[in-house]
Amino acid sequence: MSALSFAAIYFIVWWLCFFAVLPWGVRTQHDEGEVVPGTEAGAPVAPKLLVKAIWTSVIAAVVVGGFYFAVMEGWLTVDNLSLLGKPEF
């Protein structure tokens, strides 16, 4: 696989991990008891997006690294991905 393919896989995995990491440690205005007038009570007080982006990058790198290792070792091939077996033509 080319480097561009792995970059595309990393990009997709990064966004999936980011959406999974977003709710970690969120404290809402309602939880804190201080709702700013004109805002939603469920809005986060401090979303900490930079910390979450760093965690996302680390997790995505581990996942894509595992994928890269599996592909390079030959454990993951197109033939292995088929759940129904090889098609017969």
LINFEN-V532952 format. One record per backbone hydrogen bond with DSSP energy under -0.5 kcal/mol. NH is the residue of the N-H (numbers start at 1). CO is the residue of the C=O. E is the energy in kcal/mol with one decimal. If there is no record, write none. Layout:
# LINFEN-V532952
nh->[NH;NH]
co->[CO;CO]
e->[E;E]
This chain:
# LINFEN-V532952
nh->[6;7;8;9;10;11;12;13;14;15;16;17;18;19;20;21;22;24;26;28;29;30;32;33;34;36;39;43;45;52;53;54;55;56;57;58;59;60;61;62;63;64;65;66;67;68;69;70;71;72;73;74;75;76;77;81;82;82;89]
co->[2;3;4;5;6;7;8;9;10;11;12;13;14;15;16;17;18;21;23;26;43;41;28;29;29;34;36;40;27;48;49;50;51;52;53;54;55;56;57;58;59;60;61;62;63;64;65;66;67;68;69;71;70;70;75;77;78;79;87]
e->[-1.8;-2.2;-2.2;-2.3;-2.7;-2.4;-2.1;-2.8;-2.9;-1.9;-2.1;-2.7;-2.6;-2.2;-1.3;-2.3;-1.9;-2.0;-1.5;-0.5;-1.8;-2.2;-1.9;-1.3;-1.3;-0.6;-1.8;-1.6;-3.0;-2.0;-2.4;-2.1;-2.4;-2.5;-2.3;-2.1;-2.7;-2.9;-2.0;-2.0;-2.4;-2.8;-2.3;-2.3;-2.1;-3.0;-2.6;-2.3;-2.3;-2.8;-2.2;-0.8;-1.6;-1.6;-0.6;-1.1;-0.7;-0.5;-0.6]
